[in-house]
Amino acid sequence: MAPDSYKSPNPPVSESNQTGLWHILSLKETFCVFQVAIPDVYQTAHDADILVFVLPHKFIRGACEPLKGKIREGAIGISLVKGFDIGPDGGVALISDVIHESLGIPMCVLMGANLAPEVAAGNFCETTIGCEDPQLGRLLKTLIETDYFRVTVVKDVKTVELCGALKNIVACGAGFVDGLQLGDNTKAAVIRIGLVEMMSYAETFFPGACKETFFESCGVADLITTCYGGRNRRIAEAFVKTKKSIQDLEKEMLNGMKSQGPQTAEEVYVLLKSKSMLEKFPLFVAIHRICIGELPPEELIRCLQDHPAHHHSHL
């Protein structure tokens, strides 16, 4: 079935929306996106065909709670949320899984090298949608893709989402390098070793992850972009130069927003510690410990020098 012949099981009746939760409607086979601020999440989303989640990951459970059992039949969701959820038992879960479990709707994810100001300016970029259903993937590509915003769809949903979360940890390491004024060679080492740990994390906790996914926009491209232009890198650089806390810098530089890297680093650290696997991911661990003040930023270099990635040869 062609993407533009997709029919919602229910006709759309609302044109409302809330910031961070888009309501995408089908009107006479023309797809429209409305961004109208409505504070009531139920009013915004209860009759939507497609829900797009774009909000800090710590607010996901609260956003889903008033919608439980009230989403229209046949609705689907797509998450742009970067990070992990810490469950009551201390376990780490993907945000798309949390939404699926809360609302009972099929979930896809969108991640890529998409710095918001550049996308808003119409500069060319790519993104990746993780979607297990080929028909739904084609629909979402049709809805979202433009001449300057190109979309690739892959079935490896979990790896796409993992990339979006883990790259923010690596970006903090890149920011530390910038703060220490160590140059692009050292930053390249952080990016390479960071990618190694991202791939190892996926293989360890989500067996079946496709290595090819790491070479889509959600993987290496987003990692590079975030390590050179993202807010996590900027906060980490200022952390080294000013000696201020991450929290103080977020207030000064992000107008109330949070940098996802330190939060995600802590979430990953908690999981690794519970599994007695800290030694397997020394870069992730070092970045977390630097963020919370347990290690000086200079110790990042020792981590790079002693990293297990240098202890084997392909010869």
Backbone hydrogen bonds in HBPLUS format (Angstrom, degrees):
<---DONOR---> <-ACCEPTOR-->    atom                        ^
c    i                          cat <-CA-CA->   ^        H-A-AA   ^      H-
h    n   atom  resd res      DA  || num        DHA   H-A  angle D-A-AA Bond
n    s   type  num  typ     dist DA aas  dist angle  dist       angle   num
A0005-SER N   A0002-ALA O   2.96 MM   3  5.44 161.8  1.99 117.4 123.1     1
A0006-TYR N   A0003-PRO O   3.19 MM   3  5.63 166.8  2.21 115.9 118.0     2
A0038-ILE N   A0017-ASN O   2.83 MM  21  5.75 102.6  2.43 125.5 145.1     3
A0018-GLN N   A0021-LEU O   3.47 MM   3  5.36 167.4  2.49 153.2 149.6     4
A0021-LEU N   A0018-GLN O   2.92 MM   3  5.36 164.2  1.94 135.1 138.6     5
A0054-VAL N   A0020-GLY O   2.74 MM  34  4.56 149.2  1.83 167.0 159.5     6
A0022-TRP N   A0052-VAL O   3.18 MM  30  5.17 139.1  2.36 139.3 142.9     7
A0024-ILE N   A0050-ILE O   3.47 MM  26  5.50 177.9  2.47 154.4 154.7     8
A0025-LEU N   A0032-CYS O   3.30 MM   7  5.78 160.2  2.34 163.3 166.5     9
A0032-CYS N   A0025-LEU O   3.22 MM   7  5.78 164.3  2.25 159.0 163.8    10
A0027-LEU N   A0030-THR O   3.03 MM   3  5.18 167.6  2.05 139.0 140.9    11
A0030-THR N   A0027-LEU O   2.92 MM   3  5.18 153.0  1.99 108.8 117.7    12
A0044-THR N   A0040-ASP O   3.06 MM   4  6.27 150.9  2.15 147.3 156.1    13
A0045-ALA N   A0041-VAL O   3.00 MM   4  6.05 159.2  2.04 148.6 152.6    14
A0046-HIS N   A0042-TYR O   3.00 MM   4  5.29 158.6  2.05 150.6 149.7    15
A0048-ALA N   A0045-ALA O   3.16 MM   3  5.17 172.2  2.16 113.6 114.8    16
A0076-ILE N   A0049-ASP O   2.99 MM  27  6.45 153.3  2.07 150.0 156.5    17
A0051-LEU N   A0076-ILE O   2.89 MM  25  6.33 162.0  1.93 152.2 157.2    18
A0078-ILE N   A0051-LEU O   2.82 MM  27  6.30 149.0  1.92 161.2 167.8    19
A0053-PHE N   A0078-ILE O   2.89 MM  25  6.29 154.3  1.95 150.7 159.2    20
A0080-LEU N   A0053-PHE O   2.88 MM  27  5.95 170.4  1.89 167.1 167.0    21
A0059-PHE N   A0056-PRO O   3.01 MM   3  5.82 164.6  2.03 125.7 130.5    22
A0060-ILE N   A0057-HIS O   3.30 MM   3  5.43 170.4  2.31 109.9 112.5    23
A0063-ALA N   A0059-PHE O   2.97 MM   4  6.16 149.0  2.07 150.5 159.6    24
A0064-CYS N   A0060-ILE O   2.97 MM   4  6.20 148.9  2.07 153.1 161.5    25
A0065-GLU N   A0061-ARG O   3.06 MM   4  6.13 145.3  2.18 146.5 154.9    26
A0067-LEU N   A0064-CYS O   2.90 MM   3  5.33 150.6  1.98 117.6 127.4    27
A0068-LYS N   A0065-GLU O   3.35 MM   3  5.61 167.8  2.36 111.9 115.4    28
A0070-LYS N   A0067-LEU O   2.96 MM   3  5.17 163.0  1.99 133.6 131.7    29
A0075-ALA N   A0072-ARG O   3.21 MM   3  5.82 155.0  2.28 139.0 137.6    30
A0077-GLY N   A0106-PRO O   2.93 MM  29  6.20 154.7  1.99 162.9 170.2    31
A0108-CYS N   A0077-GLY O   2.90 MM  31  6.24 143.9  2.03 136.9 148.3    32
A0079-SER N   A0108-CYS O   2.87 MM  29  6.31 156.9  1.92 140.5 142.9    33
A0110-LEU N   A0079-SER O   2.94 MM  31  6.19 154.3  2.00 153.5 152.9    34
A0085-ASP N   A0093-ALA O   2.87 MM   8  5.07 169.0  1.88 152.1 155.2    35
A0093-ALA N   A0085-ASP O   2.84 MM   8  5.07 157.4  1.89 145.2 152.8    36
A0087-GLY N   A0091-GLY O   2.81 MM   4  5.21 165.0  1.83 155.6 159.4    37
A0090-GLY N   A0087-GLY O   2.91 MM   3  5.20 163.1  1.94 116.9 120.2    38
A0097-ASP N   A0094-LEU O   3.11 MM   3  5.30 123.4  2.44  99.3 113.2    39
A0098-VAL N   A0094-LEU O   3.10 MM   4  6.49 151.1  2.19 147.7 156.1    40
A0099-ILE N   A0095-ILE O   2.97 MM   4  6.30 161.5  2.01 157.5 161.3    41
A0100-HIS N   A0096-SER O   2.97 MM   4  6.11 161.1  2.00 143.6 149.3    42
A0101-GLU N   A0097-ASP O   2.89 MM   4  6.04 163.3  1.92 149.7 154.0    43
A0102-SER N   A0098-VAL O   2.92 MM   4  6.06 148.8  2.02 143.6 152.7    44
A0103-LEU N   A0099-ILE O   2.86 MM   4  5.92 166.7  1.88 158.7 161.0    45
A0104-GLY N   A0100-HIS O   2.68 MM   4  4.91 140.6  1.83 133.3 142.5    46
A0109-VAL N   A0130-GLY O   3.07 MM  21  5.13 155.8  2.14 139.0 146.3    47
A0130-GLY N   A0109-VAL O   2.80 MM  21  5.13 157.4  1.85 143.5 151.4    48
A0111-MET N   A0128-THR O   2.93 MM  17  5.43 157.7  1.98 157.8 163.2    49
A0128-THR N   A0111-MET O   2.85 MM  17  5.43 152.8  1.92 142.8 151.9    50
A0114-ASN N   A0112-GLY O   2.85 MM   2  5.45 123.7  2.17 111.6  94.9    51
A0118-GLU N   A0115-LEU O   3.07 MM   3  5.69 125.4  2.38 117.3 130.1    52
A0119-VAL N   A0115-LEU O   3.11 MM   4  6.37 155.9  2.17 153.0 160.2    53
A0120-ALA N   A0116-ALA O   2.87 MM   4  6.06 167.2  1.89 161.3 164.7    54
A0121-ALA N   A0117-PRO O   3.02 MM   4  6.16 135.6  2.23 132.8 144.2    55
A0123-ASN N   A0118-GLU O   3.09 MM   5  5.55 156.3  2.15 168.8 162.9    56
A0122-GLY N   A0119-VAL O   2.98 MM   3  5.23 156.7  2.03 107.2 114.7    57
A0125-CYS N   A0148-TYR O   2.87 MM  23  6.16 145.1  2.00 146.8 157.3    58
A0150-ARG N   A0125-CYS O   3.04 MM  25  6.42 157.6  2.09 158.7 153.5    59
A0127-THR N   A0150-ARG O   2.82 MM  23  6.24 136.8  2.01 160.7 173.5    60
A0152-THR N   A0127-THR O   3.08 MM  25  6.43 152.8  2.16 146.5 154.2    61
A0129-ILE N   A0152-THR O   2.85 MM  23  6.19 163.7  1.88 158.2 163.1    62
A0154-VAL N   A0129-ILE O   2.88 MM  25  6.28 162.5  1.91 167.0 172.8    63
A0131-CYS N   A0154-VAL O   2.81 MM  23  6.15 162.7  1.84 161.0 165.9    64
A0137-GLY N   A0133-ASP O   2.84 MM   4  6.04 156.5  1.89 157.2 165.2    65
A0138-ARG N   A0134-PRO O   2.97 MM   4  6.22 153.6  2.04 147.8 153.3    66
A0139-LEU N   A0135-GLN O   3.06 MM   4  6.35 152.5  2.13 144.4 152.2    67
A0140-LEU N   A0136-LEU O   2.92 MM   4  6.21 166.7  1.94 157.3 159.4    68
A0141-LYS N   A0137-GLY O   2.98 MM   4  6.15 156.3  2.03 145.7 152.7    69
A0142-THR N   A0138-ARG O   3.00 MM   4  6.19 157.2  2.05 144.6 150.4    70
A0143-LEU N   A0139-LEU O   2.96 MM   4  6.26 154.2  2.02 150.7 158.3    71
A0144-ILE N   A0140-LEU O   2.97 MM   4  6.03 156.9  2.03 151.3 156.3    72
A0145-GLU N   A0141-LYS O   2.90 MM   4  5.50 162.9  1.93 146.6 151.9    73
A0146-THR N   A0149-PHE O   3.03 MM   3  4.90 159.9  2.07 126.2 132.8    74
A0149-PHE N   A0146-THR O   3.36 MM   3  4.90 148.3  2.47  90.4  99.3    75
A0157-VAL N   A0155-LYS O   2.84 MM   2  5.64 132.5  2.07 111.4  96.4    76
A0160-VAL N   A0156-ASP O   3.21 MM   4  6.45 162.2  2.24 156.1 161.3    77
A0161-GLU N   A0157-VAL O   3.10 MM   4  6.40 160.9  2.13 154.6 159.4    78
A0162-LEU N   A0158-LYS O   2.87 MM   4  6.08 156.8  1.92 148.0 155.1    79
A0163-CYS N   A0159-THR O   2.96 MM   4  6.13 163.0  1.99 152.9 156.1    80
A0164-GLY N   A0160-VAL O   3.32 MM   4  6.60 157.4  2.38 142.7 147.9    81
A0165-ALA N   A0161-GLU O   3.22 MM   4  6.55 139.8  2.39 144.6 154.8    82
A0165-ALA N   A0162-LEU O   3.11 MM   3  5.25 130.2  2.37  99.3 112.4    83
A0166-LEU N   A0162-LEU O   2.86 MM   4  5.99 175.9  1.86 170.1 169.0    84
A0167-LYS N   A0163-CYS O   3.15 MM   4  5.87 161.4  2.19 147.4 150.8    85
A0168-ASN N   A0165-ALA O   3.36 MM   3  6.02 148.7  2.47 111.9 118.9    86
A0169-ILE N   A0166-LEU O   3.00 MM   3  5.46 138.6  2.18 110.5 121.3    87
A0171-ALA N   A0167-LYS O   2.95 MM   4  6.17 149.7  2.04 143.7 152.6    88
A0172-CYS N   A0168-ASN O   3.33 MM   4  6.54 140.1  2.50 132.7 140.4    89
A0172-CYS N   A0169-ILE O   3.06 MM   3  5.36 130.9  2.31 102.2 114.7    90
A0173-GLY N   A0169-ILE O   3.40 MM   4  6.90 150.0  2.50 143.0 150.5    91
A0173-GLY N   A0170-VAL O   2.93 MM   3  5.08 116.0  2.35  98.6 114.6    92
A0174-ALA N   A0170-VAL O   2.98 MM   4  6.42 151.0  2.07 149.8 158.6    93
A0175-GLY N   A0171-ALA O   2.93 MM   4  6.19 149.4  2.02 143.8 152.0    94
A0176-PHE N   A0172-CYS O   2.94 MM   4  6.29 150.2  2.03 148.1 156.1    95
A0177-VAL N   A0173-GLY O   3.11 MM   4  6.42 154.5  2.18 146.0 152.2    96
A0178-ASP N   A0174-ALA O   3.04 MM   4  6.38 153.6  2.11 145.0 152.0    97
A0179-GLY N   A0175-GLY O   2.84 MM   4  6.10 156.6  1.90 149.9 156.6    98
A0180-LEU N   A0176-PHE O   2.93 MM   4  6.16 143.8  2.06 144.7 154.4    99
A0182-LEU N   A0177-VAL O   3.18 MM   5  5.58 167.7  2.20 150.5 154.2   100
A0181-GLN N   A0178-ASP O   3.03 MM   3  4.83 150.2  2.12  96.6 106.0   101
A0187-LYS N   A0183-GLY O   3.24 MM   4  6.50 156.0  2.30 140.3 147.5   102
A0188-ALA N   A0184-ASP O   2.80 MM   4  5.93 153.4  1.87 145.3 152.2   103
A0189-ALA N   A0185-ASN O   3.09 MM   4  6.43 146.0  2.21 140.6 149.4   104
A0190-VAL N   A0186-THR O   3.03 MM   4  6.42 153.2  2.10 148.4 155.3   105
A0191-ILE N   A0187-LYS O   2.92 MM   4  6.25 159.5  1.96 153.5 158.9   106
A0192-ARG N   A0188-ALA O   2.88 MM   4  6.10 163.5  1.90 150.5 154.8   107
A0193-ILE N   A0189-ALA O   2.88 MM   4  5.97 173.4  1.89 154.2 156.2   108
A0194-GLY N   A0190-VAL O   2.74 MM   4  5.66 146.1  1.85 139.7 150.8   109
A0195-LEU N   A0191-ILE O   2.92 MM   4  6.09 151.3  2.00 143.1 149.9   110
A0196-VAL N   A0192-ARG O   3.00 MM   4  6.36 151.8  2.08 145.9 154.0   111
A0197-GLU N   A0193-ILE O   2.99 MM   4  6.32 157.2  2.04 148.7 153.6   112
A0198-MET N   A0194-GLY O   2.88 MM   4  6.14 151.7  1.96 147.4 156.1   113
A0199-MET N   A0195-LEU O   2.96 MM   4  6.17 162.6  1.99 152.1 155.5   114
A0200-SER N   A0196-VAL O   2.95 MM   4  6.16 153.6  2.02 144.3 152.4   115
A0201-TYR N   A0197-GLU O   2.82 MM   4  5.92 154.0  1.89 146.2 152.9   116
A0202-ALA N   A0198-MET O   3.07 MM   4  6.33 160.5  2.11 147.0 151.6   117
A0203-GLU N   A0199-MET O   3.01 MM   4  6.22 162.5  2.04 147.2 152.0   118
A0204-THR N   A0200-SER O   2.89 MM   4  5.99 148.7  1.98 144.5 153.2   119
A0205-PHE N   A0201-TYR O   2.98 MM   4  6.06 173.2  1.98 157.8 158.8   120
A0206-PHE N   A0202-ALA O   2.80 MM   4  5.11 141.9  1.94 137.7 146.1   121
A0213-THR N   A0210-CYS O   3.10 MM   3  5.59 145.3  2.22 109.9 118.6   122
A0214-PHE N   A0211-LYS O   3.07 MM   3  5.63 142.9  2.21 113.2 122.0   123
A0215-PHE N   A0212-GLU O   3.01 MM   3  5.48 158.7  2.06 112.3 119.2   124
A0216-GLU N   A0213-THR O   3.08 MM   3  5.32 165.0  2.11 113.5 114.8   125
A0220-VAL N   A0214-PHE O   2.77 MM   6  5.89 153.2  1.84 152.0 153.5   126
A0219-GLY N   A0216-GLU O   2.99 MM   3  5.41 149.9  2.08 111.3 120.3   127
A0222-ASP N   A0217-SER O   2.93 MM   5  5.84 131.8  2.17 148.0 158.5   128
A0223-LEU N   A0219-GLY O   2.95 MM   4  6.11 157.0  2.00 155.0 162.6   129
A0224-ILE N   A0220-VAL O   2.98 MM   4  6.15 162.5  2.01 149.2 152.3   130
A0225-THR N   A0221-ALA O   3.01 MM   4  6.23 173.0  2.02 153.6 155.7   131
A0226-THR N   A0222-ASP O   2.92 MM   4  5.96 165.5  1.94 149.4 153.5   132
A0227-CYS N   A0223-LEU O   3.03 MM   4  6.12 147.3  2.14 142.8 151.7   133
A0228-TYR N   A0225-THR O   3.21 MM   3  5.35 151.7  2.29 100.7 109.2   134
A0229-GLY N   A0225-THR O   2.73 MM   4  5.72 152.0  1.80 155.7 164.2   135
A0230-GLY N   A0226-THR O   3.26 MM   4  4.42 152.8  2.34 109.4 114.2   136
A0234-ARG N   A0230-GLY O   3.27 MM   4  6.61 158.8  2.32 143.3 149.1   137
A0235-ILE N   A0231-ARG O   2.91 MM   4  6.04 162.7  1.94 149.6 153.6   138
A0236-ALA N   A0232-ASN O   3.02 MM   4  6.14 161.1  2.06 145.1 150.7   139
A0237-GLU N   A0233-ARG O   2.91 MM   4  6.11 155.4  1.97 150.7 157.5   140
A0238-ALA N   A0234-ARG O   3.03 MM   4  6.23 164.8  2.05 148.4 152.3   141
A0239-PHE N   A0235-ILE O   2.86 MM   4  6.03 144.3  1.98 144.2 155.0   142
A0240-VAL N   A0236-ALA O   3.25 MM   4  6.54 148.7  2.35 143.7 149.0   143
A0241-LYS N   A0237-GLU O   3.09 MM   4  6.39 166.0  2.11 151.8 155.7   144
A0242-THR N   A0238-ALA O   2.82 MM   4  5.64 164.4  1.84 151.9 155.4   145
A0243-LYS N   A0239-PHE O   3.20 MM   4  5.42 139.6  2.38 123.2 132.1   146
A0249-LEU N   A0245-SER O   3.07 MM   4  6.30 160.2  2.11 150.4 156.0   147
A0250-GLU N   A0246-ILE O   2.91 MM   4  6.14 151.0  2.00 150.1 158.2   148
A0251-LYS N   A0247-GLN O   3.20 MM   4  6.48 155.5  2.27 144.9 150.4   149
A0252-GLU N   A0248-ASP O   3.06 MM   4  6.33 152.0  2.14 144.3 152.2   150
A0253-MET N   A0249-LEU O   2.77 MM   4  5.75 162.4  1.80 154.9 159.1   151
A0254-LEU N   A0250-GLU O   2.93 MM   4  5.07 152.2  2.01 131.6 138.2   152
A0257-MET N   A0254-LEU O   3.02 MM   3  5.12 169.4  2.03 116.1 117.6   153
A0264-THR N   A0260-GLN O   2.89 MM   4  6.04 167.2  1.91 163.1 167.2   154
A0265-ALA N   A0261-GLY O   2.81 MM   4  5.97 156.3  1.87 156.0 163.4   155
A0266-GLU N   A0262-PRO O   3.08 MM   4  6.27 151.6  2.16 141.1 147.7   156
A0267-GLU N   A0263-GLN O   3.02 MM   4  6.35 158.0  2.07 148.4 154.6   157
A0268-VAL N   A0264-THR O   2.89 MM   4  6.10 162.1  1.92 154.0 158.2   158
A0269-TYR N   A0265-ALA O   2.91 MM   4  6.01 155.0  1.97 142.5 150.1   159
A0270-VAL N   A0266-GLU O   2.94 MM   4  6.19 159.7  1.98 152.7 156.8   160
A0271-LEU N   A0267-GLU O   3.23 MM   4  6.51 160.1  2.28 144.3 148.9   161
A0272-LEU N   A0268-VAL O   2.88 MM   4  6.13 170.5  1.89 158.3 160.9   162
A0273-LYS N   A0269-TYR O   2.85 MM   4  5.98 162.5  1.89 154.8 159.5   163
A0274-SER N   A0270-VAL O   3.07 MM   4  6.22 155.4  2.13 143.1 149.7   164
A0275-LYS N   A0271-LEU O   3.08 MM   4  6.34 134.5  2.30 144.1 156.5   165
A0275-LYS N   A0272-LEU O   3.17 MM   3  5.11 131.7  2.42  93.1 106.1   166
A0277-MET N   A0272-LEU O   2.85 MM   5  4.93 172.8  1.86 147.2 148.7   167
A0276-SER N   A0273-LYS O   3.11 MM   3  4.93 161.8  2.15 101.4 106.6   168
A0280-LYS N   A0277-MET O   3.11 MM   3  5.48 147.4  2.22 108.7 117.9   169
A0281-PHE N   A0278-LEU O   3.22 MM   3  5.66 153.2  2.30 110.3 117.4   170
A0285-VAL N   A0281-PHE O   3.09 MM   4  6.30 164.7  2.11 156.8 161.7   171
A0286-ALA N   A0282-PRO O   2.88 MM   4  5.94 161.3  1.92 143.4 148.7   172
A0287-ILE N   A0283-LEU O   2.98 MM   4  6.14 165.2  2.00 157.5 161.0   173
A0288-HIS N   A0284-PHE O   3.12 MM   4  6.36 160.2  2.16 147.2 152.3   174
A0289-ARG N   A0285-VAL O   2.98 MM   4  6.25 166.5  2.00 154.6 158.3   175
A0290-ILE N   A0286-ALA O   2.89 MM   4  6.09 148.2  1.99 149.2 157.8   176
A0291-CYS N   A0287-ILE O   2.99 MM   4  6.16 159.7  2.03 147.5 153.1   177
A0292-ILE N   A0288-HIS O   3.13 MM   4  6.45 148.2  2.23 151.2 158.9   178
A0294-GLU N   A0289-ARG O   2.75 MM   5  4.98 134.6  1.95 161.3 161.8   179
A0295-LEU N   A0289-ARG O   3.20 MM   6  5.57 143.2  2.34 116.8 114.6   180
A0293-GLY N   A0290-ILE O   3.09 MM   3  5.04 159.0  2.14 103.4 109.9   181
A0299-GLU N   A0296-PRO O   2.96 MM   3  5.72 158.7  2.00 125.4 131.0   182
A0300-LEU N   A0297-PRO O   2.98 MM   3  5.73 165.8  2.01 121.6 126.3   183
A0301-ILE N   A0298-GLU O   3.20 MM   3  5.99 149.0  2.30 117.7 122.7   184
A0303-CYS N   A0299-GLU O   3.10 MM   4  6.44 155.0  2.17 148.4 155.4   185
A0304-LEU N   A0300-LEU O   3.01 MM   4  6.38 151.3  2.09 146.0 153.4   186
A0305-GLN N   A0301-ILE O   2.87 MM   4  6.13 161.6  1.90 153.2 158.3   187
A0306-ASP N   A0302-ARG O   2.95 MM   4  6.07 155.7  2.01 150.3 155.5   188
A0307-HIS N   A0304-LEU O   3.40 MM   3  5.17 164.6  2.42 100.0 104.3   189
A0310-HIS N   A0307-HIS O   2.97 MM   3  5.91 171.2  1.98 129.4 132.3   190
A0311-HIS N   A0308-PRO O   2.95 MM   3  5.04 166.2  1.97 112.2 116.6   191
